[in-house]
Amino acid sequence: MSSRILFVPVFLLVLCAGCGERMEQPGPGTVSHALRLKPGEDLKKSIQAFVEDHGIKAGWVASCAGSLTDYEIRFANKATASKGSGHFEIVSLSGTLSSNGSHLHLSISEGTGRTIGGHLLEGCRVYTTAEIIIQSSPDLEFTREKDGTTDWPELQIKETPR
């Protein structure tokens, strides 16, 4: 079972050094969610289940540190997945998250530091841990729809009424 425990409203005020400008980062209303996946859990399935369980309509991965024993990644412009087993460090995980559909990319490195990355697919199994910070905004909703720019359903961003 996963440890999923923290919901923290985030509002940081950053002063731009020397320019006197104010920036809100990540912004009022942004919420941070922390979760830890345990050995054997599927990285993609577990993240998507968390997103759906918490009704996240517009989220993104802020941080991820961990390791995998198995990976399944689709490389750029390839129709099928590449798979491997061993011990891999998660170097990065990024992308958009929504109960309407998520899009995640993963980079991993093996024992010699060789790094590969691509589109995250089901089948990436956690080795020791995956510590993930997700941020979300109640002011937005992400959907995936064909819009004529490509052959695939692409990210559509909608503002939600307050």
Backbone as CSV, one residue per row, in Angstrom:
resi,resn,N_x,N_y,N_z,CA_x,CA_y,CA_z,C_x,C_y,C_z
1,MET,0.839,-1.179,0.000,0.000,0.000,0.000,0.884,1.242,0.000
2,SER,0.490,2.275,-0.712,1.262,3.498,-0.828,1.029,4.433,0.347
3,SER,2.045,5.227,0.664,1.883,6.294,1.648,1.529,7.559,0.889
4,ARG,0.348,8.083,1.126,-0.124,9.288,0.457,-0.712,10.175,1.536
5,ILE,0.044,11.207,1.962,-0.368,11.818,3.196,-0.465,13.337,3.238
6,LEU,0.130,14.088,2.367,0.291,15.504,2.624,-0.415,16.367,1.599
7,PHE,-1.198,17.322,2.075,-1.843,18.314,1.227,-1.519,19.665,1.821
8,VAL,-0.740,20.461,1.114,-0.291,21.731,1.661,-0.608,22.853,0.682
9,PRO,-1.461,23.824,1.073,-1.651,24.986,0.217,-0.320,25.736,0.119
10,VAL,0.033,26.140,-1.090,1.322,26.781,-1.308,1.129,28.182,-1.850
11,PHE,1.799,29.140,-1.254,1.846,30.506,-1.769,3.193,31.070,-1.392
12,LEU,4.032,31.300,-2.363,5.339,31.875,-2.121,5.441,33.203,-2.841
13,LEU,5.975,34.194,-2.163,6.202,35.490,-2.775,7.689,35.608,-3.046
14,VAL,8.052,35.818,-4.294,9.450,35.912,-4.683,9.713,37.320,-5.186
15,LEU,10.736,37.942,-4.658,11.140,39.254,-5.157,12.293,39.053,-6.114
16,CYS,12.155,39.581,-7.311,13.184,39.483,-8.321,14.345,40.389,-7.902
17,ALA,15.504,39.807,-7.662,16.653,40.579,-7.175,17.028,41.666,-8.167
18,GLY,17.038,42.898,-7.682,17.478,44.013,-8.506,16.430,44.576,-9.444
19,CYS,15.264,43.941,-9.567,14.290,44.467,-10.523,13.011,44.949,-9.843
20,GLY,12.835,44.637,-8.558,11.685,45.122,-7.817,10.353,44.524,-8.240
21,GLU,10.364,43.487,-9.085,9.114,42.866,-9.518,8.703,41.783,-8.536
22,ARG,7.400,41.579,-8.449,6.861,40.503,-7.617,6.361,39.395,-8.528
23,MET,6.618,38.160,-8.115,6.088,37.008,-8.831,5.496,36.070,-7.800
24,GLU,4.345,35.535,-8.077,3.757,34.524,-7.218,4.136,33.172,-7.782
25,GLN,4.754,32.343,-6.959,5.167,31.041,-7.425,4.847,29.997,-6.382
26,PRO,4.237,28.934,-6.694,3.583,28.636,-7.944,2.277,29.367,-8.136
27,GLY,1.702,29.961,-7.087,0.519,30.781,-7.244,-0.484,30.528,-6.149
28,PRO,-1.328,31.527,-5.933,-2.360,31.343,-4.918,-3.287,30.204,-5.335
29,GLY,-3.644,29.401,-4.379,-4.552,28.304,-4.675,-3.857,27.040,-5.114
30,THR,-2.580,27.115,-5.462,-1.862,25.917,-5.853,-1.697,25.017,-4.630
31,VAL,-1.918,23.735,-4.836,-1.831,22.767,-3.753,-0.721,21.783,-4.073
32,SER,0.075,21.436,-3.066,1.117,20.422,-3.222,0.658,19.127,-2.563
33,HIS,0.901,18.026,-3.242,0.552,16.690,-2.762,1.849,15.885,-2.722
34,ALA,2.095,15.185,-1.652,3.280,14.337,-1.547,2.842,12.886,-1.427
35,LEU,3.511,12.014,-2.171,3.217,10.594,-2.040,4.486,9.790,-2.188
36,ARG,4.490,8.640,-1.574,5.617,7.724,-1.678,5.104,6.386,-2.160
37,LEU,5.693,5.906,-3.242,5.370,4.569,-3.733,6.387,3.592,-3.176
38,LYS,5.941,2.381,-2.935,6.778,1.360,-2.316,7.180,0.292,-3.335
39,PRO,8.116,-0.584,-2.957,8.607,-1.600,-3.882,7.482,-2.391,-4.556
40,GLY,7.645,-2.562,-5.871,6.710,-3.350,-6.664,5.555,-2.575,-7.258
41,GLU,5.305,-1.364,-6.764,4.185,-0.599,-7.303,4.505,-0.113,-8.713
42,ASP,3.467,-0.019,-9.536,3.593,0.481,-10.908,3.559,2.008,-10.872
43,LEU,4.601,2.640,-11.377,4.742,4.087,-11.304,3.574,4.814,-11.966
44,LYS,3.259,4.479,-13.197,2.199,5.189,-13.919,0.825,4.915,-13.316
45,LYS,0.513,3.641,-13.083,-0.805,3.293,-12.525,-1.025,3.948,-11.170
46,SER,0.010,3.962,-10.335,-0.122,4.516,-8.987,-0.329,6.020,-9.020
47,ILE,0.403,6.709,-9.888,0.228,8.156,-10.006,-1.165,8.465,-10.522
48,GLN,-1.606,7.763,-11.558,-2.928,8.036,-12.122,-4.027,7.726,-11.108
49,ALA,-3.876,6.662,-10.334,-4.863,6.342,-9.296,-4.920,7.459,-8.252
50,PHE,-3.760,7.996,-7.865,-3.722,9.103,-6.910,-4.449,10.321,-7.475
51,VAL,-4.182,10.638,-8.736,-4.820,11.783,-9.406,-6.339,11.604,-9.411
52,GLU,-6.799,10.432,-9.763,-8.240,10.176,-9.816,-8.861,10.155,-8.420
53,ASP,-8.187,9.523,-7.461,-8.707,9.465,-6.087,-8.849,10.853,-5.458
54,HIS,-8.000,11.787,-5.870,-8.010,13.128,-5.292,-8.658,14.171,-6.200
55,GLY,-9.284,13.717,-7.293,-10.029,14.616,-8.170,-9.192,15.721,-8.786
56,ILE,-7.933,15.428,-9.086,-7.049,16.434,-9.670,-7.404,16.615,-11.143
57,LYS,-7.827,17.821,-11.497,-8.213,18.141,-12.878,-7.086,18.832,-13.640
58,ALA,-6.157,19.483,-12.908,-5.031,20.168,-13.545,-3.835,20.077,-12.613
59,GLY,-2.943,19.146,-12.895,-1.772,18.955,-12.058,-0.525,18.747,-12.887
60,TRP,0.607,18.722,-12.191,1.896,18.512,-12.838,2.849,17.919,-11.810
61,VAL,3.874,17.226,-12.303,4.880,16.648,-11.423,5.902,17.731,-11.112
62,ALA,6.078,18.017,-9.821,7.069,19.004,-9.396,8.418,18.345,-9.123
63,SER,8.392,17.095,-8.624,9.634,16.423,-8.261,9.392,14.927,-8.149
64,CYS,10.431,14.157,-8.457,10.362,12.713,-8.248,11.784,12.194,-8.053
65,ALA,11.982,11.427,-7.000,13.253,10.737,-6.763,12.918,9.303,-6.403
66,GLY,13.675,8.374,-6.979,13.403,6.980,-6.668,14.156,6.044,-7.586
67,SER,13.686,4.805,-7.631,14.364,3.791,-8.426,13.356,2.772,-8.954
68,LEU,13.774,2.079,-10.014,12.931,1.080,-10.675,13.696,-0.225,-10.854
69,THR,12.951,-1.332,-10.924,13.542,-2.613,-11.322,13.177,-2.957,-12.755
70,ASP,12.051,-2.480,-13.206,11.592,-2.729,-14.578,11.145,-1.407,-15.170
71,TYR,11.412,-1.237,-16.461,10.902,-0.048,-17.129,10.190,-0.434,-18.410
72,GLU,9.267,0.406,-18.783,8.572,0.310,-20.062,8.354,1.741,-20.529
73,ILE,9.098,2.105,-21.565,9.121,3.476,-22.072,8.937,3.431,-23.588
74,ARG,8.178,4.392,-24.104,8.088,4.525,-25.567,8.989,5.684,-25.970
75,PHE,9.995,5.372,-26.789,10.924,6.390,-27.261,10.279,7.235,-28.357
76,ALA,10.878,8.370,-28.632,10.349,9.320,-29.603,10.107,8.670,-30.969
77,ASN,8.913,8.920,-31.508,8.525,8.501,-32.852,8.566,6.980,-33.054
78,LYS,8.385,6.221,-31.985,8.335,4.759,-32.054,6.927,4.293,-31.725
79,ALA,6.491,3.228,-32.370,5.133,2.720,-32.162,5.037,1.754,-30.990
80,THR,6.168,1.134,-30.608,6.134,0.136,-29.554,7.030,0.541,-28.389
81,ALA,6.822,-0.135,-27.276,7.567,0.159,-26.053,8.935,-0.502,-26.066
82,SER,9.864,0.099,-25.343,11.142,-0.531,-25.019,11.054,-0.944,-23.561
83,LYS,11.556,-2.154,-23.256,11.441,-2.708,-21.907,12.807,-3.121,-21.408
84,GLY,12.960,-3.112,-20.097,14.196,-3.596,-19.507,14.009,-3.911,-18.044
85,SER,14.909,-4.747,-17.520,14.915,-5.096,-16.107,16.323,-4.913,-15.572
86,GLY,16.414,-4.597,-14.300,17.697,-4.361,-13.642,17.469,-3.413,-12.488
87,HIS,18.426,-2.497,-12.296,18.299,-1.483,-11.258,18.562,-0.129,-11.889
88,PHE,17.585,0.772,-11.777,17.627,2.066,-12.459,17.249,3.187,-11.501
89,GLU,17.981,4.283,-11.577,17.635,5.481,-10.824,16.678,6.326,-11.657
90,ILE,15.658,6.862,-11.028,14.793,7.827,-11.707,15.539,9.157,-11.701
91,VAL,15.901,9.632,-12.879,16.628,10.889,-13.021,15.641,12.046,-13.117
92,SER,14.531,11.825,-13.802,13.496,12.855,-13.871,12.163,12.229,-14.259
93,LEU,11.112,12.895,-13.824,9.745,12.568,-14.214,9.038,13.895,-14.367
94,SER,8.437,14.115,-15.514,7.748,15.388,-15.737,6.502,15.155,-16.564
95,GLY,5.599,16.116,-16.474,4.409,16.037,-17.297,3.190,16.611,-16.630
96,THR,2.077,16.538,-17.365,0.795,17.044,-16.901,-0.057,15.887,-16.409
97,LEU,-0.887,16.193,-15.405,-1.720,15.185,-14.758,-3.161,15.660,-14.708
98,SER,-4.084,14.758,-14.976,-5.500,15.076,-14.866,-6.299,13.789,-14.829
99,SER,-7.416,13.830,-14.108,-8.322,12.686,-14.136,-8.918,12.529,-15.528
100,ASN,-8.752,13.555,-16.389,-9.195,13.498,-17.788,-8.128,12.924,-18.712
101,GLY,-6.953,12.591,-18.183,-5.855,12.051,-18.979,-4.553,12.743,-18.623
102,SER,-3.502,11.957,-18.474,-2.189,12.473,-18.097,-1.182,12.192,-19.195
103,HIS,-0.065,12.928,-19.167,1.005,12.762,-20.145,2.323,12.933,-19.407
104,LEU,3.066,11.833,-19.247,4.282,11.836,-18.448,5.476,11.315,-19.230
105,HIS,6.637,11.929,-18.987,7.904,11.479,-19.553,8.848,11.132,-18.412
106,LEU,9.645,10.089,-18.610,10.535,9.552,-17.590,11.946,9.436,-18.147
107,SER,12.941,9.802,-17.338,14.344,9.526,-17.635,14.898,8.673,-16.515
108,ILE,15.641,7.623,-16.893,16.254,6.729,-15.917,17.704,6.480,-16.301
109,SER,18.528,6.166,-15.296,19.924,5.817,-15.569,20.222,4.452,-14.964
110,GLU,21.151,3.735,-15.611,21.548,2.424,-15.109,22.898,2.540,-14.418
111,GLY,23.475,1.430,-14.023,24.662,1.396,-13.179,25.884,2.132,-13.683
112,THR,26.011,2.304,-14.991,27.166,3.032,-15.530,26.843,4.495,-15.792
113,GLY,25.599,4.884,-15.510,25.184,6.266,-15.742,24.524,6.501,-17.083
114,ARG,24.499,5.463,-17.929,23.809,5.612,-19.215,22.355,5.955,-18.924
115,THR,21.856,6.981,-19.589,20.514,7.483,-19.314,19.651,7.362,-20.559
116,ILE,18.414,6.925,-20.346,17.430,6.856,-21.418,16.148,7.505,-20.926
117,GLY,15.309,7.887,-21.853,14.047,8.478,-21.443,13.041,8.469,-22.566
118,GLY,11.801,8.665,-22.191,10.726,8.713,-23.158,9.382,8.760,-22.450
119,HIS,8.359,8.358,-23.177,6.980,8.393,-22.711,6.763,7.282,-21.686
120,LEU,6.339,7.644,-20.468,6.098,6.675,-19.403,4.902,5.786,-19.742
121,LEU,5.113,4.481,-19.655,4.053,3.504,-19.868,3.875,2.662,-18.605
122,GLU,2.773,1.936,-18.525,2.577,0.992,-17.434,3.648,-0.083,-17.538
123,GLY,4.080,-0.582,-16.386,5.110,-1.618,-16.375,6.405,-1.145,-15.734
124,CYS,6.476,0.113,-15.307,7.636,0.626,-14.575,7.424,0.310,-13.099
125,ARG,8.201,-0.633,-12.573,8.028,-1.120,-11.202,9.049,-0.483,-10.266
126,VAL,8.545,0.032,-9.146,9.398,0.679,-8.152,10.325,-0.356,-7.512
127,TYR,11.611,0.015,-7.360,12.595,-0.844,-6.702,12.591,-0.592,-5.192
128,THR,13.084,0.570,-4.754,13.110,0.862,-3.318,12.032,1.863,-2.917
129,THR,11.874,2.907,-3.715,10.915,3.957,-3.406,10.722,4.837,-4.629
130,ALA,9.641,5.569,-4.646,9.458,6.698,-5.570,8.780,7.782,-4.740
131,GLU,9.511,8.866,-4.509,9.024,9.983,-3.700,8.609,11.082,-4.666
132,ILE,7.318,11.386,-4.692,6.761,12.236,-5.741,6.036,13.428,-5.124
133,ILE,6.312,14.602,-5.660,5.575,15.809,-5.302,4.767,16.216,-6.536
134,ILE,3.464,16.318,-6.352,2.544,16.750,-7.404,1.965,18.085,-6.982
135,GLN,1.878,19.014,-7.898,1.180,20.264,-7.626,-0.045,20.324,-8.516
136,SER,-1.084,21.019,-8.023,-2.310,21.145,-8.801,-2.914,22.522,-8.594
137,SER,-3.760,22.894,-9.540,-4.441,24.181,-9.482,-5.941,23.971,-9.589
138,PRO,-6.711,24.523,-8.646,-8.161,24.435,-8.751,-8.730,25.416,-9.784
139,ASP,-7.883,26.292,-10.304,-8.316,27.316,-11.262,-8.295,26.837,-12.708
140,LEU,-7.764,25.621,-12.937,-7.618,25.102,-14.291,-8.190,23.692,-14.396
141,GLU,-8.468,23.299,-15.640,-8.822,21.914,-15.939,-8.100,21.527,-17.212
142,PHE,-7.396,20.389,-17.166,-6.705,19.855,-18.334,-7.569,18.760,-18.938
143,THR,-7.721,18.785,-20.254,-8.365,17.695,-20.975,-7.461,17.310,-22.132
144,ARG,-7.769,16.209,-22.774,-7.017,15.748,-23.942,-8.021,15.564,-25.067
145,GLU,-7.859,16.361,-26.124,-8.785,16.317,-27.246,-8.028,16.497,-28.548
146,LYS,-8.538,15.875,-29.594,-7.991,16.146,-30.925,-8.414,17.551,-31.322
147,ASP,-7.438,18.342,-31.747,-7.753,19.725,-32.133,-7.315,20.055,-33.555
148,GLY,-6.888,19.036,-34.303,-6.499,19.246,-35.686,-5.035,19.603,-35.880
149,THR,-4.299,19.862,-34.797,-2.885,20.213,-34.947,-2.006,18.984,-35.109
150,THR,-2.450,17.829,-34.554,-1.745,16.557,-34.709,-2.797,15.463,-34.865
151,ASP,-2.329,14.239,-35.002,-3.245,13.102,-35.100,-3.688,12.583,-33.732
152,TRP,-3.181,13.168,-32.643,-3.425,12.647,-31.301,-4.216,13.632,-30.453
153,PRO,-4.875,13.111,-29.422,-5.515,14.020,-28.454,-4.431,14.790,-27.706
154,GLU,-4.490,16.096,-27.771,-3.472,16.958,-27.159,-4.062,17.722,-25.977
155,LEU,-3.178,18.271,-25.156,-3.575,19.027,-23.974,-4.416,20.245,-24.346
156,GLN,-5.546,20.359,-23.688,-6.403,21.543,-23.779,-6.507,22.111,-22.369
157,ILE,-6.327,23.401,-22.226,-6.315,24.037,-20.913,-7.519,24.953,-20.799
158,LYS,-8.298,24.717,-19.762,-9.508,25.508,-19.550,-9.455,26.140,-18.154
159,GLU,-9.892,27.376,-18.064,-10.013,28.004,-16.757,-11.335,27.577,-16.135
160,THR,-11.301,27.303,-14.844,-12.532,26.930,-14.149,-13.096,28.174,-13.467
161,PRO,-14.398,28.317,-13.497,-15.008,29.501,-12.872,-14.851,29.459,-11.354
162,ARG,-14.688,30.607,-10.778,-14.573,30.713,-9.305,-15.916,31.002,-8.716
